[in-house]
Amino acid sequence: MLVRRLCVRFRSRLRGDGGMNSAEYAVGTLAAVTFAGVLLKVVSSAPVQAAMNGLIERALA
C-alpha cells in the first residue's frame, strides 16, 4: 500500500501543470484582443497615420 501511494505521488509530480487550462486561455485571449484593439486605435489615429505617410514618402524619395 505504501509503495503504491509513493508511486502515485511520484507520477503526479512528474506530470506537473505544464500548460494553461481553459480559464487561463480565456484570460490570455481577452488580453490579446484588448491589446489588438488598442493598437488598432493608435495606428489608425490621424497623427500616427501622418507620421507613417511621412516616413514612407522619405523612404521612397
Secondary structure, DSSP 8 states (H G I E B T S, - for coil): -HHHHHHHHHHHHHH---S--HHHHHHHHHHHHHHHHHHHHHHTSHHHHHHHHHHHHHHH-
